[in-house]
């Protein structure tokens, strides 16, 4: 039934809101129609959270005299776990395994699992790298929240994730392979700002 349904951005647009989407997920390319109802749709499959937050804040500043609806979608916590700067190795426990490439792709990890060559040290390192990505994402979201809270007017931020990651809880890795809680359980967080109760 969702096919052909009105996109929430179209509802906001009809009410006179300026609308923008700033996304990095390849599944959200304009050719798939997710840009319907957006005045501005920015897809960059190589963008990191810092760049997306900068773009979002610039757009909000540009539209500061209008009501706005902004959709952000980040890819940083996904493979390849390669957070920038200090965040990359922030949670590494023990020496990194030199045989694990810096930019390890999920296909390589799945092949290593099938072949039985993925070591416990490599597993731990992948999870630690993911923790670095999550901390980096958290830092950038905090920067965004602080900036939005300092803006005039009232804001409402709705934060949700579309999936979790499995780290061998049930002998699997990453997502899209199982439907265990660690993959399917999600957050829905409604964060009022600007004096809203």
Secondary structure by P-SEA (a helix, b strand, c coil): cccccccaaaaaaaaccbbbbbbccccccccccccccccbbbbbccccaaaaaaaaaaaaaaaccccbbbbbbbcccccccccccccccccccccccccccccccaaaaaaaaaaccccaaaaaaaaaaaaaaaaaaaaaaaaaaaaaaacccbbbbbbbbcccccccccccccccccccccccbbbbbbbbccccc
